[in-house]
Amino acid sequence: MGFPVLDIIIFLPLGAAILVALLPKSTPKSVVRWLGLGAAVAELALVLWMVIAFKTGNANAGFQFTSHQAWLSPLSVAWYLGVDGISLFLVAMTALLFPIAMASPPGERSSRSYLGWMLLLESACMTTFLSLDAFLFFVAFEVTLVPGYFLIVNGDGPRRGYAATKFFLYTFAGSAFLFVGILATYLLAAAHEPSGTKASFDIIALARGAVHLPVADQELLLLAFGVAFAVKMPLVPFHTWMPDAYTQAPTGGSMVLAGILFKLGAYGILRWGIFLFPRAAVNLAPLALTLAALGIIWGSVVAAMQRDLKRLVAYGTVAGVGFIVIGLFGFTTEGITGGIVEMVNHGLSTGALFLLVGMVWERRRTYSFSHLGGLQSVAPILGWVFMAVIMSDIGLPGLNGFIGELLVLLGTFITHRWWAVVATMGVVLGAVYLLWAYQRVFHGPAQAINQGVRDMTWAERAAVAPLLAGIIFIGVYPQPVLSRIQPAVDHLVAHIEYADPSFKIPPSGVGHGTFAVPADQVVDVPAATATTATAASTGGNP
């Protein structure tokens, strides 16, 4: 298509951020606010058009709406963008959460710096999800640290400076491993390119060389990538920056940190880790699954021990990370699809939870359970909406969480049974701490100081309505989402099987098909498996 939709998706919020920064200080706050929100809403409309125009079916398993321009030719770095089923709904979730986060809470709507950093962060997140050049991906991945830092440090928490510094140092240190891993992959993969072919940071070119590397080299490179992504997610034991960052940030900052930023790590391990180093991913899967299972149990137990509502939601995120990782390292179509759906579900549900927690803060100026209670009687709509979001997070059938968790557990049970059993225990523990939190905040007699708490305003209902719509839509009718995700996942699963002949997925866990992937998106099958009938019929992997 001639329309550069992906370029506009990246440059629209970036241009708005620059404009907000350059406006004279005398500009009315309402003008700044509507400029920022207008750009975010226009971004959302553009992304919705892209989701509708996205082609489904196995014949469209490759990247769509691609944009490729030379950027740093001497270094073989290109401005290479593309979207497939793996990244499509992460882009859509990003476009949905940002305008809601930018509009909440009331005290931050007119803040010039808040809107500017939000718009810059949206542009960087979009670039990260859409990049198909490893160097461009790294640059965008790093840029997210700057607005993330300022969103935390400009929050209302008493320890916001400490939390922001800890967030920056942890994630920056993790990114050093990513930088080294990308450079090493580039240099090693170049040795496997055909004679006369120039080395490139292109994801397909890297994969063509990486799949032929010795397994020991693949494992070291995957560990380098994995450390950076594990810190970003954050996966136990790389999570210690997270509780302070999530709780000290303002409401909108918490929404995007938990709802979007940690998905950059989960997406990175799937797109750049498992895809580039499939044999190493199979070998290191027990390690990743064990850390994920520990995260589910540990996060749930620690969340249940919290006396602060916002910290409870923050620690619950650790358990959510574990579910996603277990699905991704199940290496089945169901498991990986479930992991991707869970990324989207977590963004919707946790984003909504932080938004509602912010509403409680605006009314009571406290997150302490001891100072809350009985809010259901004075704010019934807030209570019912809070309950609906909790039920989606728990995985109630008919809501989005059920679909994602079901696919993760079914897909992982096929290949890694006992880790799936542990993850099932996490579902029960999640219900325990979330329902207990709801009971302490909304049930029981209302304290005298809580008697004057107002219910949700129409503006607040309008802010949470799109998130509730997404929660219900995915839960009731997930097919439009699954039909766009599955072709790309099918092809990734085939790629893993071909790269590692010793790893065979039982037939019930494979969604094989015939894939008509563009020639420039095909990875050569290793010689050991190139003669198999299945490999010959597909011609490689995107």
C-alpha positions in Angstrom: 0.0 0.0 0.0 1.3 3.5 -0.8 -0.1 5.0 2.4 2.7 5.1 5.0 0.5 4.2 7.9 3.3 2.9 10.1 5.4 6.0 9.6 2.5 8.3 10.5 1.7 6.2 13.6 5.3 6.9 14.9 5.7 10.5 13.8 2.2 11.8 14.8 2.7 11.6 18.6 6.4 12.6 18.2 5.4 15.7 16.2 2.8 16.6 18.8 5.3 16.2 21.6 7.7 18.6 19.9 4.9 21.1 19.2 3.8 20.9 22.9 7.4 21.6 23.9 7.7 24.6 21.5 4.5 26.3 22.4 4.9 29.6 24.2 4.5 29.5 27.9 1.6 32.0 27.6 -0.4 29.3 25.6 -3.6 28.5 27.6 -3.4 25.2 29.4 -6.7 24.0 27.7 -5.0 24.5 24.3 -2.1 22.4 25.3 -4.3 19.7 26.7 -6.6 19.4 23.7 -3.6 19.4 21.3 -2.1 16.4 23.2 -5.3 14.6 23.5 -6.3 15.4 19.9 -3.0 13.8 18.6 -3.6 10.7 20.8 -7.2 10.3 19.6 -6.1 10.7 15.9 -3.4 8.1 16.5 -6.1 5.7 17.9 -8.3 6.3 14.9 -5.4 5.5 12.5 -4.5 2.3 14.4 -8.1 1.2 14.3 -8.2 1.6 10.6 -5.0 -0.5 10.3 -6.5 -3.3 12.5 -9.6 -3.4 10.3 -7.5 -3.3 7.0 -5.1 -6.0 8.3 -5.4 -9.2 6.2 -6.0 -12.5 7.9 -5.3 -16.1 6.8 -2.2 -18.2 6.5 -1.4 -16.5 3.2 -0.8 -13.3 5.1 1.4 -14.6 7.8 4.2 -12.2 7.0 4.6 -8.5 7.8 2.1 -6.0 6.4 2.1 -2.3 5.8 5.9 -2.5 5.6 8.1 0.6 5.2 11.8 0.4 4.3 14.2 3.3 3.8 18.0 3.5 4.1 18.9 5.2 7.3 22.6 4.7 8.2 23.9 3.0 5.1 27.5 2.6 6.2 26.3 0.6 9.2 23.6 -1.3 7.2 21.0 0.2 9.4 17.6 0.8 7.8 14.3 2.5 8.8 12.4 -0.8 8.5 8.9 -1.1 9.9 6.3 -3.8 9.7 3.4 -5.3 11.6 2.1 -8.9 11.8 -0.3 -10.7 14.1 2.2 -10.8 16.9 2.5 -7.0 17.1 -0.8 -5.8 15.8 -2.9 -5.8 18.9 0.0 -4.6 21.1 0.0 -1.5 18.8 -3.7 -1.2 19.2 -3.6 -1.5 23.0 -0.9 1.2 23.1 -3.0 3.5 21.0 -6.0 2.9 23.3 -4.3 3.3 26.7 -2.4 6.5 26.0 -5.3 9.0 25.4 -7.0 7.5 28.5 -3.8 7.9 30.6 -3.2 11.4 29.3 -6.7 12.5 30.3 -6.4 11.2 33.9 -6.3 12.2 36.7 -7.7 15.8 36.6 -4.6 17.4 38.2 -2.3 16.3 35.3 -4.5 17.1 32.3 -3.1 20.6 31.8 0.5 19.8 32.6 2.7 20.6 29.6 5.6 18.4 30.6 3.2 15.5 31.4 1.6 15.6 28.0 4.9 16.1 26.2 6.5 13.1 27.9 3.4 11.0 27.3 3.4 11.7 23.6 7.2 11.0 23.3 6.7 7.7 25.2 3.9 6.7 22.9 6.0 7.3 19.8 8.9 5.3 21.3 6.6 2.4 22.2 5.1 2.4 18.7 8.6 2.3 17.2 9.6 -0.6 19.4 6.6 -2.7 18.4 6.9 -1.9 14.7 10.7 -2.1 14.2 12.1 -4.8 12.0 15.7 -3.5 12.2 17.6 -4.6 15.3 19.5 -1.3 15.6 16.3 0.8 15.3 14.6 -1.5 17.8 17.4 -0.9 20.3 17.2 2.9 19.9 13.5 3.0 20.4 13.8 0.5 23.4 16.3 2.9 25.0 14.4 6.1 24.3 11.4 4.8 26.4 13.6 5.2 29.5 13.7 9.0 29.3 10.0 9.8 29.3 9.5 6.9 31.7 11.9 8.4 34.2 10.3 11.9 34.0 6.8 10.5 34.4 7.8 8.8 37.6 9.9 11.6 39.0 7.1 14.1 38.4 4.6 11.9 40.3 3.0 12.6 43.7 4.7 9.8 45.7 7.2 10.8 48.5 9.8 8.4 47.1 9.4 9.3 43.5 13.0 10.4 43.0 14.3 7.1 44.4 11.9 5.1 42.3 12.6 6.9 39.1 16.4 6.6 39.5 16.1 2.9 40.3 13.9 2.4 37.3 16.3 4.1 35.0 19.5 2.4 36.3 18.0 -1.1 36.3 16.6 -0.9 32.8 19.6 0.9 31.4 21.9 -1.8 32.8 19.8 -4.5 31.3 19.9 -2.7 28.0 23.7 -2.9 28.0 23.3 -6.7 27.6 20.9 -6.2 24.7 23.3 -3.8 22.9 26.2 -6.3 23.2 23.9 -9.2 22.1 22.7 -7.3 19.0 26.2 -6.4 17.9 27.4 -10.0 18.5 24.5 -11.4 16.6 25.1 -9.0 13.7 28.8 -9.9 13.5 28.3 -13.7 13.8 25.3 -13.8 11.5 27.2 -12.0 8.8 29.6 -14.9 8.6 26.7 -17.1 7.4 25.5 -14.7 4.7 26.1 -15.8 1.1 29.2 -14.5 -0.5 28.8 -11.0 -1.7 25.7 -10.3 0.5 26.1 -7.3 2.8 25.5 -7.8 6.5 22.4 -6.2 7.9 20.5 -5.6 11.1 17.3 -6.7 9.3 15.5 -9.2 11.4 15.2 -11.7 8.6 18.9 -11.4 7.7 19.9 -11.8 11.3 17.7 -14.9 11.6 19.1 -16.5 8.5 22.5 -16.3 10.1 21.6 -16.9 13.7 19.8 -20.2 13.1 23.0 -21.7 11.8 25.2 -20.6 14.8 26.4 -23.3 17.3 23.9 -23.9 20.0 26.3 -22.7 22.7 26.6 -19.4 20.9 22.8 -19.1 20.5 22.4 -19.7 24.2 24.8 -17.0 25.2 23.2 -14.5 22.9 19.7 -15.4 24.0 20.8 -14.9 27.6 22.1 -11.5 26.7 18.8 -10.6 25.1 16.9 -12.2 27.9 18.4 -10.2 30.7 17.4 -6.9 29.1 13.9 -8.2 28.4 13.5 -9.8 31.8 14.4 -6.5 33.5 11.9 -4.7 31.4 9.0 -7.1 32.0 10.0 -7.5 35.0 10.5 -11.2 35.6 11.6 -12.5 39.0 14.3 -11.9 40.2 14.8 -8.8 38.0 11.7 -7.1 39.3 12.8 -5.2 42.3 12.6 -1.8 40.6 8.9 -2.3 39.7 6.9 -1.9 42.9 8.3 1.5 43.7 8.1 2.7 40.1 4.5 1.7 39.7 3.3 3.1 43.0 5.3 6.4 43.0 4.2 7.3 39.4 1.0 9.3 38.8 -2.1 7.4 37.8 -1.5 7.9 34.0 2.1 7.0 34.4 1.3 3.8 36.3 -1.2 2.9 33.5 1.4 3.1 30.8 4.3 1.6 32.8 2.3 -1.5 33.7 0.0 -1.6 30.7 2.5 -1.0 28.0 6.2 -0.7 29.0 6.5 -4.1 30.4 5.0 -5.5 27.2 8.1 -4.3 25.4 10.1 -6.9 27.3 7.6 -9.7 26.7 7.3 -8.8 23.0 11.1 -8.5 22.7 11.7 -12.0 24.0 9.3 -13.4 21.5 10.2 -11.3 18.4 13.9 -11.0 19.0 14.8 -13.8 21.4 12.8 -16.9 20.5 12.7 -16.1 16.8 16.4 -15.4 16.3 17.6 -18.3 18.6 14.9 -21.0 18.5 17.3 -23.9 19.4 18.6 -22.0 22.4 15.1 -21.0 23.4 14.1 -24.7 23.5 17.2 -25.6 25.6 16.7 -22.7 28.0 12.9 -23.1 28.3 13.0 -24.9 31.6 14.9 -21.9 33.1 12.4 -19.4 31.8 9.4 -21.5 32.8 10.8 -22.0 36.3 11.4 -18.3 36.8 7.9 -17.6 35.4 6.3 -20.1 37.7 8.1 -18.7 40.7 7.0 -15.2 39.7 3.3 -16.3 39.6 3.4 -17.8 43.1 5.7 -15.2 44.7 3.9 -12.3 43.1 0.5 -13.6 44.2 1.6 -14.3 47.8 3.3 -10.9 48.2 0.3 -9.1 46.7 -2.0 -10.8 49.2 0.3 -9.4 52.0 0.1 -5.8 51.0 -1.7 -3.2 53.1 -1.7 -0.7 50.2 -4.1 -1.0 47.3 -1.8 0.4 44.6 1.1 -1.8 45.7 -1.2 -4.8 45.6 -2.0 -4.1 42.0 1.7 -3.6 41.3 2.8 -6.9 42.8 0.0 -8.6 40.9 1.7 -7.5 37.8 4.6 -9.9 38.6 2.1 -12.8 38.5 0.8 -11.6 35.2 4.3 -11.5 33.7 4.7 -15.2 34.7 1.6 -16.2 32.9 2.8 -14.5 29.7 6.2 -16.1 29.8 4.8 -19.6 30.4 2.6 -19.2 27.4 5.5 -18.0 25.2 7.9 -20.8 26.2 5.2 -23.4 25.7 6.2 -23.3 22.0 2.7 -24.3 20.8 0.3 -22.3 18.7 -2.2 -22.2 21.6 0.4 -21.3 24.2 2.1 -18.5 22.2 -1.3 -17.1 21.0 -2.5 -17.2 24.6 0.7 -15.3 25.7 0.1 -12.6 23.2 -3.6 -12.3 24.1 -2.5 -12.1 27.8 -0.3 -9.2 26.9 -3.3 -7.4 25.5 -5.5 -8.5 28.3 -3.1 -7.4 31.0 -2.8 -4.0 29.4 -6.6 -3.6 29.4 -7.3 -5.0 32.9 -4.2 -3.6 34.7 -4.6 -0.3 33.0 -8.2 -0.1 34.1 -7.2 -1.2 37.7 -4.7 1.6 38.0 -7.2 4.1 36.6 -9.8 3.0 39.2 -7.2 3.0 42.0 -6.4 6.6 40.9 -10.0 7.5 41.3 -10.0 6.1 44.8 -6.9 8.2 45.5 -8.6 11.4 44.1 -11.4 10.9 46.6 -9.6 9.7 49.7 -5.9 10.7 49.2 -4.9 7.3 50.5 -4.3 3.7 49.3 -4.2 2.2 52.8 -6.8 -0.5 53.3 -7.1 0.6 56.9 -8.5 4.0 55.8 -10.8 2.6 53.2 -13.9 0.4 53.4 -17.6 0.6 52.7 -17.2 2.5 49.4 -19.8 0.4 47.7 -22.6 2.0 49.6 -21.6 5.6 48.7 -20.0 5.0 45.3 -21.9 2.0 43.8 -21.0 2.5 40.2 -17.3 2.7 41.1 -17.7 -0.5 43.1 -19.4 -2.4 40.2 -16.9 -1.2 37.7 -14.0 -2.2 40.0 -15.6 -5.6 40.4 -15.9 -6.1 36.7 -12.3 -5.3 36.1 -11.2 -7.6 38.9 -13.2 -10.4 37.4 -11.5 -9.9 34.1 -8.1 -10.1 35.8 -9.2 -13.3 37.6 -10.3 -14.9 34.3 -14.1 -15.1 34.7 -15.6 -16.8 31.6 -17.2 -14.2 29.3 -14.4 -11.7 30.0 -11.0 -11.3 28.3 -8.8 -12.9 31.0 -10.5 -16.3 30.5 -9.6 -16.6 26.9 -5.9 -15.8 27.4 -5.4 -18.0 30.5 -7.2 -20.9 28.9 -5.0 -20.8 25.8 -1.8 -20.4 27.9 -2.7 -23.4 30.2 -3.8 -25.7 27.3 -0.9 -24.9 25.1 1.7 -25.2 27.8 0.2 -28.4 29.2 1.0 -30.1 25.9 4.7 -29.6 26.1 5.5 -28.6 29.7 2.9 -30.2 31.9 4.1 -29.5 35.4 4.7 -25.8 34.8 1.1 -25.5 33.5 -0.1 -27.1 36.8 1.8 -24.5 38.8 0.4 -21.7 36.7 -3.1 -23.1 37.4 -2.4 -22.6 41.1 -1.7 -18.9 40.3 -5.2 -18.5 39.0 -6.6 -19.5 42.4 -4.1 -17.3 44.3 -5.0 -14.3 42.0 -8.7 -14.7 42.9 -7.8 -14.7 46.6 -5.8 -11.5 46.7 -8.0 -9.5 44.3 -11.3 -10.5 45.9 -9.9 -9.8 49.3 -8.7 -6.4 48.2 -12.2 -5.6 46.8 -13.8 -6.7 50.0 -11.6 -4.4 52.2 -12.1 -1.4 50.0 -15.8 -1.6 49.1 -17.5 -3.9 51.6 -18.3 -3.5 55.2 -19.6 -0.4 57.0 -18.3 2.9 55.6 -16.1 4.9 57.9 -17.4 8.4 58.8 -14.8 10.0 56.6 -15.8 7.9 53.6 -19.5 8.9 53.8 -18.9 11.9 51.6 -17.1 10.0 48.8 -18.7 10.8 45.4 -19.5 8.2 42.8 -17.9 8.1 39.3 -18.5 11.2 37.2 -19.6 11.0 33.6 -16.0 12.0 32.5 -14.6 9.1 34.5 -17.1 6.7 33.1 -16.2 7.8 29.6 -12.5 7.2 30.4 -13.0 3.6 31.6 -15.7 2.7 29.1 -13.3 1.8 26.2 -11.3 -0.5 28.5 -14.5 -2.2 29.6 -15.6 -2.5 26.0 -12.3 -4.2 25.1 -12.5 -6.5 28.1 -16.0 -7.7 27.2 -15.4 -7.9 23.4 -12.4 -10.1 23.7 -14.2 -12.3 26.3 -17.4 -12.7 24.3 -16.1 -12.7 20.7 -12.3 -13.3 20.5 -12.3 -14.6 16.9 -11.4 -11.3 15.2 -8.4 -11.1 17.5 -7.3 -14.8 17.3 -7.7 -14.9 13.5 -5.2 -12.0 13.1 -2.7 -13.5 15.6 -2.7 -17.1 14.7 -1.1 -17.2 11.2 2.0 -15.4 12.4 2.2 -17.7 15.5 1.7 -20.8 13.4 4.7 -19.8 11.3 6.8 -19.1 14.4 6.0 -22.5 15.8 7.0 -24.1 12.5 10.2 -22.1 12.5 11.0 -23.5 16.0 10.3 -27.1 14.9 12.5 -26.8 11.8 15.4 -25.1 13.6 15.5 -27.8 16.3 14.7 -31.3 14.8 14.8 -32.8 18.4 11.9 -30.7 19.5 8.6 -32.1 18.2 5.2 -30.7 19.3 2.4 -33.3 19.7 -0.1 -33.0 16.8 -2.8 -31.4 19.1 -0.5 -28.5 19.7 0.4 -27.6 16.2 -1.6 -25.4 13.8 0.4 -26.1 10.6 -0.7 -24.8 7.3 0.8 -23.8 3.9 2.3 -20.3 4.2 2.6 -17.9 1.3 5.1 -15.6 3.0 6.9 -12.9 0.8 10.4 -14.0 -0.3 12.2 -11.3 1.6 10.6 -12.5 4.8 11.8 -16.2 4.6 14.4 -17.7 6.8 16.4 -20.6 5.4 15.7 -23.9 7.1 18.9 -25.5 8.6 20.4 -28.2 6.4 19.5 -30.9 8.9 15.8 -30.4 8.3 15.6 -28.9 4.9 14.8 -32.2 3.3 11.7 -32.8 5.4 8.4 -32.8 3.6 7.0 -30.1 5.8 10.0 -27.8 5.3 9.9 -28.2 1.6 6.2 -27.4 1.4 6.6 -24.1 3.4 9.9 -22.9 2.0 11.1 -21.4 5.3 9.9 -19.2 8.0 9.2 -15.4 8.3 
